[in-house]
């Protein structure tokens, strides 16, 4: 095996925090800082400016960061429920209840069609 594959396996053994949560949080904070610092166009030179396109890229970075953070939370809960990772913190009891398909459909119908 190559060293890159060994490093990836080592990261996967540690859990989703190092692989998804911290990079997602960094992306989220970076996108928020960039979008807050650029309320008006900033002209670097006559031809280069940071304006609407930079703001759109920072919004996409915020979305990607939020997806990474939420995916890390979901993966952590799933791995703890399946016994792949130890339970931590307040999640001492995995969620074991099931929603019947009819009840879930009725609940979503009620929210979609008031």
WOGI-V371151 format. One record per pair of residues at least 4 apart in sequence whose ideal C-beta (glycine too) atoms are under 6 Angstrom apart, sorted by the first residue. I is the first residue (numbers start at 0). J is the second residue. If there is no record, write none. Layout:
((I	J) (I	J))
//
This chain:
((0	4) (0	5) (10	17) (10	18) (13	17) (14	84) (15	19) (15	71) (15	74) (15	75) (16	20) (19	23) (19	67) (19	70) (19	71) (20	68) (20	71) (23	64) (23	67) (23	68) (24	68) (26	60) (26	63) (26	64) (27	61) (27	64) (27	65) (30	57) (30	60) (30	61) (33	57) (34	54) (34	57) (37	49) (37	53) (40	48) (40	50) (41	49) (42	48) (43	47) (49	53) (78	83) (78	84) (79	84) (79	86) (80	93) (86	90) (86	91) (98	102) (98	103) (107	111) (108	112))
//
